[in-house]
């Protein structure tokens, strides 16, 4: 009976300690990323405690954010591939595929964008497909066929959404050589970003 009680107490202590440690450690990792202290982040993310208390997918996702913030192109590509491989379910897989697609389409990397767009097209989420095709049209194919709907939606957008939509409108107007409208939206984005 005492062994069971000791085991239960130890299990409770482990759960409490691991929960507190995970929270404190995660906050430290986030602060290191925010302050661009990649050396400290790399050391902490490789620690034994990190491996014990954080799921692999979460650790690898934090590494991806580190590489994006450091603009490390080779490691970003490697990390996206790793995360797609280790995703535990369909939802996680499509979230990382969508994130990778947006990264590459905004970088205007046609090859990576096209491969990921093809993968997105195999999925069931029509909203994701439509959004991906719109971005591909504007940023890779330099089409301007989304102007009217975007300008119609623009007034209802949040400030953050307006910055993105404004950027996409500016790109489309540049494709049409409508410099006046392109500069209007570029100025708007500049003001929103300041």
NORBELRA-V665653 format. One line per field, one symbol per residue. ss: DSSP state (A for helix, B for strand, O for the rest). psi: psi as a letter, one per 40 degrees, with the letter a starting at -180 (. if undefined). burial: b if it has 24 or more other C-alpha atoms within 12 Angstrom, else e. A space follows every 50 residues. Layout:
ss: ???
psi: ???
burial: ???
This chain:
ss: OAAAAAAAAAAAAAAAAAAAAAAAAAAAAAAAAAOOOAAAAAAAAOOAAA AAAOOAAAAAAAAAAAAAAAOOAAAAAAAAAAAAAAOOOAAAAAAAAAAA AAAAAAOOOAAAAAAAAAAAAOOOOAAAAAAAAAAAAAAAOOOOOOAAAA AAAAOOOOAAAAAAAAAAAAAAAAAOOOAAAAAAAAAAAAAAAO
psi: ddddddddddddddddddddddddddddddddddefgddddddddeiddd ddehiddddddddddddddefgdddddddddddddeheiddddddddddd ddddddefgddddddddddddeaehdddddddddddddddefifeedddd dddddeiidddddddddddddddddefgdddddddddddddde.
burial: eeeeeeeeeeeeeeeeeeeeebeebbeebbebbeeeebeebbebbeeeeb eebbeebbbbbbbbbbbbeeeeeeebbebbbbbbeebeeeeebbbbbbbb bbbbbbeeebebbbebbebbeeeeeeebbeebbbbbbbbbebbbbbbeeb beebeeeeeeebbbbbbbbbbbbbbeeeeebbeebbebbeeeee
